[in-house]
Amino acid sequence: MKQMTKSLALIAAASGVVFGVVTPLTASAAARTPALEWTKCEGGGLDPRQQCATVPVPMDYADPDGPKIEIAVSRIPSENPAARRGALLLIPGGPGGDSMNDPSRKGQKLPKKVREAYDLIGFAPRGMAPSTAVDCGLEQRDLARTTLLPWPAPDGSVDATMAAGKRVSEACARNGGELIRHISTLNEARDLDRVRAALGERRVSAWGVSYGTYVADAYLQLFPQRTDRIVLDSNDNADPVLAERAWLAAFEQGAEDNFPEFAKWAAAPGNPDRLADTAAEVRPLFLDLAARLDREPIPWPGANPAELNGNVLRQSMLDAFYDPDDYPALARLILAARKGTVPPAPAAPPEAVLQNVTAVGAATICNDADWPSDPAVYAKGVAESRAKYPLTGGMPRNAMACAAWPWEPKEAPVHVTDRGRSDILMVQNARDVATPLSGALKLREAFGRRAVMVVNDSTGHDAYLDNGTACGDALVSRFLATGVRPAQDTYCR
């Protein structure tokens, strides 16, 4: 294991994290891409300056002269051409997210100096509408949140999860078309290099968030000399053995990191949604309620599934922990359930959107890395997880559709290396339910001297300009505008 910097070691010690070893692997690719033809974007609520275009890319990069698909892109040009440095790719989370509207929305939260320095570039990853899109035609029950994340049965059984994975895999094989086989993180990174070329940029900057940090990791490994300033926000664990199983496993520690903050809030005097007199009482209250709902679900008309059961409560907890602003909704759900009632069913996205997002998410995760197919592997993992991490009920070690995916991965998972330009600034909240600090520190170690890391003493997912700190925001903004990073890893209080 390579020597960690003193500052990184201090951050690790403060968080109780033990570093792991990451094996390096690199690859490269190059392409010629036609220039873009910009037109007015469709949709409402967009900045009138935002423009849209499409970039043709190979469906299969192993057959570059074969069938093509389209990648939809958007941009708002630099607000000061004289100060323009280049293009800033806004790489979305997911998999199954897009950033088509981000130049008009989150991009406008960037400081003026950053908006002057860059054209802000959004895109829809391959398979995501309005790019060439995929849809698996899944059953309604398989679009439920507690099916999309593999919650086991109340007794820990994985049988229903394995059956759901088989249904999803068979539906994707039947309805997903040829493109479903070529959706992966590495191909998304290759598509982004076609976008870079179409923009006419020799190098490109990027702001990747959540799963978008993993896409950026892939780009940094494939095209290490084509990057300028890279911000990685809310960082995925890039462990090459776990690959994308790591993000699922991360919920174990992420929930534990966040629950004490929720408990303090939920026990605060004067809180209209107060759950208990002391923070120490909130955890057993939650666990007891989840267990009761496992045994006696409450009907919930209009929801999917149409009941509030223990796993729906646990999933609602995870969803609320992404942003402390959502704590009240979780508390109200708990208060209602304790009385045997439910609030109005939460609004769901349009089914076409949910089908598209789910298909891209499943394809990416399953094509990126091989998952075990033996139910016994998951049964053992679920049992261990339920004992050690009761908040998440074994879900983080359960099977997804990948256990029954009909195709083998075409490539090895992304392996992050410390070889390349030193142009990376990582920003991370100390308490992040989806991408916990423990995993981010492993990615930081893998990058070595290529990266500097800013850790916010803050709670929630999405650090920069969202749930982070003024100190962290200022450091990231300065880096994007000037290229100046902190001299060493920094902890922002």
N, C-alpha and C positions, 0 to 999 in steps of 0.2 A: 504494500500500500504506500503510495507516495506521501511525502511529508505534507501535512496541512499547514496553512499559515496560522500564526499565533492568534490573529483575530477570529478566524474561522473556528479554531479550537475553543475559544472562549464562548462563542455563540453556541457551539455544540454542547459544551459543558453546562451552560445555563439551561439548556432545554433537555438535558439528559439523553442526548442522542449518541448512538454508537455508529460510526461510519462503516460502510461496506465497500467491497471492491467492485469496480465496474470495468469490464473488459472492453478495450477499444476495437473499433472496426470502422473503416472508411470506405466510401464509394464515390464515384463521380459520374456526371452526365453533362452533355451540352446539346444545344439545339438552336436552330434558326427559326424565328417566329415572325409572322407578318405584323406590321404596325397596326395599332388599334384605330377603329373608327368610332368616335364618341358620339352618342346621341342622348336625348333627354331620357331620364329614368322614369319608369312606370311606378305608380304608387303614390300615396298621399303623405303629407307631413314631412317631405324631404326638403332640404335646403335647395333653393333654385339653382345654385351653382353645381350641384351634384350631376355628374354625367355617367353614362353606362356604356359598356361595350362587351364584346365577347372575344375570347382567345381560343382558336382551335388547338387541340392537343391530341396526341395519340391515345386511343382507349387503352392500348397495351404498349408500354414502352419497349418491350422486347420485340415489337413489330411496328417500328416507328412510321413505316409507310402504309400501315393498315388502316382500319376504320378510325375516324376522328370523332371526338366529342367536343362540346363547347364548355368553356369556363366563363361564367359571367363575372365581370369586374365593374367596380364603380370608383369614382374619384371626385374629390374637390381639389382643384389646383391650388398651389401655393398662393397665399394672400399677398405676397410680395416677391415677384419674380426676381428682383435684384438680389434678394436674400436667399433664394431657393438653393437648397443643397441637393435634393433628390426626391425619392419616393419613400414613403413610410407605409409598409404593409401592415394592415390591421388583421392579425391572424386570430380567428375566433376559437372559442372553446368547443366542447363537444365530446367525442365526435358526433356530428349531427347539427352543428351550429353553422351560421354564416355571418358575414360582416358586411353584407351589401349596403345596409343603411347606416353603418357605423361612421362613415365620413360626415354624415349629416347630424349624427347624434353624439356618440361618445367622443368622436373626433373633435367636436366643437368644445369639449371640456378642456382640451389641450391648451396650454398657454399660447398667447399670440406669437411669441417668438418661435414656438414649435410649428404652429400653423403656417408661419411665413417660410420656415426652412424646408417644408415638405409638401408635395402632393400627397393627400391622404387617400389611400387605396384600400377599398373593401373588395370582397369576392365571395362567391358561393363555391365551396369545394366540390370536386367531382361527385356527381350523384345527387347534389342538393339543388332543388329548384331555386332560381331560374337557370342554373347550369343544366346540362343534360342530366335528367333526374331518374331515380329508381324508386320502386315501390314494390313491396313484397306481398301486398294484399292480405295482411294479417287479420286474424279474427279479432273481434272487439276485446275479448278477454285478454288477449296477448298484447294489447296496447296499454294495459293498466300499469301504473307506476310500480306496483308491487310485483309485477311480472317482469317488467323491463329491467329492474334490479332484482336479483334472484333471491327473494325472501323464502326461506324454507318453511315447512309446515310447523305449527306450534310445538309438535313433539320433536322437531329437528329433522324430520324426513325430507329427503331430496327428491323423492319420486315425482311429485308434481312439477318441480323445477325441471327435471330431466325431460318430462313429457312436454312441457311448454317449449323447451329448447328444440326438441325434435320437430314440433309443429312449426316453429318460426323458421328453422333451417329448411324444412321441406317447402314451405311457402316461398322463401327467397329463391330456392333452386327452381321452383316452378314459375314464379312470376317476375323475378328480378332481372331477367335478360342477361346478356353477356357482360354488361358493365358491372354487375354486382361482384364479379370475380376479380375486378381490377381496381376496386376501391381500397386504398391503403394509405397509411401515413407517408410512406416513402413516395408513392405516386402523387400525393397531394403536394409534397415538397418539390417534385419534378414539375408539376403544373405551375407552381409559383415561380420556378425559374423561367418557364415559358412566358409568364406574365411579366417578369422582370425584363426579358428580352424584348417583348412587345412594347414595353414602356420606353425602350431605348436607354435603359440604365445599365452602366457597367457594374455598379454595385447597388445594393438595395438595403434600406434599414427596415426594421420590423418591431412591432409591439405585439407579442404573442401572449395570450391569456389562457391559463388553465391547460386544457388539452392542446391549445395553440402553442404552449411552450414545447410540447413534444414534437409538433410539426416543425417548429423552429429548430429544435435539436436535430431533426432529420435534415433540414436544409443546411444547417451548419456543418454536418458531416458530409453531405453530398457535394456541396458547393462552398467550401471554406474560404475561397478567395473572392466570392461575390457578395460578401456582406459588408455593411458599413457600421451602423450602430444598432445593436440588438438589445431590446428590453424583454426580459422573460418575467412574467407577472403571474404569481400563484402557480408554483412550479410542480410539474409531475415528477414523480420518482422515475428515473430513466433506467432502472435496474434491467439489464439485458436478459436476465434469466426469467424474471417475472413478466417483463414486457408490459402489455396492457392489463394483465391481471393485477398489477401493482396499484392501479388507480382504484380498483374495487376494494382491494385489501386495505387501502388507505383510510377507508371510512371507520375502521376499528379505532385507530388512534385519533382520527379527526373528531369523532364523536366524544371521545374521552377528553380531548383538549378543550372542547367547546362547552361541554355540559356544565362545568362549574360556573362559567360566565352566565349561562342561562339561569342556573339555580340562584345565583346572587341577585340577578334581576327579578326573578320570580318570587323572591322572598323579601324584596325591598318594601319598607313601610311606605304607604301612600300610593303604591302601584295599584291601579284599579283592577288589574288582572292578577293580583297576587295569589299564589298557590299555597304558600306555607308561611309559618312564622320565621323559620330559619332556612338558610340555604341547604343545610345538611338534610333537611326533610324532603327536599324536592326529588332527589334521585330515587329513594325507595317508593315515594308516591308514584313516580312515573313508571317504575318497573312493575309495581303491583297493578297499576291500571292496565298496562300492556298485557300482563298475564291474565287479568280478568277478561279483557277483550278477546284474547285468544280463545277463552272458554265460552264467552257469551258475546258475540259480536252484536252491534247495534245496527239495525237497518238504516241505510243511507241512500234514499232515492235520488237518482240522478248522478251518483258517483260511480266510478269504475275502479274496483268492484262496488256493488251497491250495498256495501256495509262498512262500518267502521270496526275493523278488527285490530288485533295487536300489531300486525305488520303494517297496516295503514297508519297507525299511530307512530310507529317507529320511523316509517318513511317520512311522515309529516315533520318529525323531529329533525331529520337530516336536512330536509328542504328548508326549514326555518333557520338552521344554523348557518346557511350560506350568508345571511345578512341579519345582524341583530335587529334591524327594523322589523323583521318578521316574527320576533319573539311574541308579540301580543296575539297574533293569530294562533300560534301553537298553544299558548296559555288558555285562550278561549276554547279551543278544541278540547283540551284536557278538562277544563271546568265543566263543559257541556257533557262530556263522556262520563264524568263522575256522577252526574245527575241522570245518566241514562238517555241523554238527548244528543243531537248533532246540530251543528250550524248548517246553513245552506250549502249544498254541494259546491265544491270549487269549480270554477270555469275551466273547461278543457280547450286546448287548441283545436282548430278545425281538423277533422279526421284526415284530410289529404295531407296536411302539414305533419301531423303525428305519424302517419304512415311513412312519409318521406324521411323524416328525422330518424325514425326507428330503423328503417332499412339501411341508411347510411351508417348509423351507429353500429349496428350488428355487423355489417360487412367490414367496416374498418377494424373493429376489435378482432374479428375472427380471421380476417386475411392477414393481419399483422403478425400473429403469433399462434403457435399450436397450443391447444388446450387439451388436457386429458379427457378421454371419453369414458373412463371407468367410473360409475356412480360411487364406488367405494372410496375413491380419492376425495370426492366432495363430501361424502357422509362423514369421513374422518375429520376433514377440515372444519366442517360446520360444527361438529361436536366440540372440537377444541376451541373454536372461536366463541361459541355460546357460553362456555365455561369461563373464559378469560375476559370477554368483552360483552357482557349481557345487554348493553344498550343497543347493539346492532344485531342481536339475535342470530348470529351465524351467517347472515347474508354476505358479508365480504369475502367468504371463502367458498361460496356456492358456485354452481355451474351456470353459465350463460348459454346462449344458443350455440356458442363455439364448441361445446362438448359434442354436438351432433352435426357440426358444419360439414357439408359434403366435399369441400375442397381443402387441400393442404396449402399452407402459406407458400407463396412463390419465392420469398426472400427471408433472410434472417431478420430478426427485430433490429431496430435502431440501436447502435452501440455508441454512446457518447465518448469522445476522446478529448484529451487535452492538447491535441495538435491543431493549430490554426491560429487565426488572428485573435488578438486580445481585444475584443470589441463587444463584450457581453456585460450587461448590468442586470442582475437578478434582483427582484423585489418580492418580498414574501411577508405575509402576516404570521405572527407567532401562533395564532389560534385560527386555523383554517380547516373546516370540516372535510373538504373534498381533496385538497392538496396540502396535507399537513407539513409543518416545518421539518419533521424527521425525514420525509422523502426529498424535500427541497435541498436539504443539506447533503444528501447523497449525490444529487445532481451537481451541486456546487463543487464537491470534491472531484467529481469526474472531469469537470472543465478545467480544474487547476488554475493556472495563471491567465487563462483566457477570460475569466469572469471575476467580477466583484459582486458581493451580495449585500443588499440592504434588508434587514429584518425589522419589521414594524412591531412594536408592542401593541398589537391591535387584534381585533376579533372579526372574523368573516372572510369570505372568499372575495377575490378581485381586490388587489391591493392599491394599485396606482389610480389616483383620482376617484376612489370609491370608498373602500373600507379600511384604508391605510392610515397614515399619519401625515401631517403637514410637512414634517421633516423628510419623510420618504418621498412624498410627492415632489418636493423641491429638488431633491437629489436626482430623481429620474428626469424631471423637466430640464434640469441643467445639462444632463448628459445628452438628451435628445437635441437640445438647442446648440450646445457647444462642443460635445464630445468629451467633456471632463467628467470623469468618474471619481468617487471617493478614493482616497489613497489606499484604503484597506476596507475589509468587510466592516459594516457599520450597523449598530443597533439603534433604532429610532424610538424614543419614548414619547 
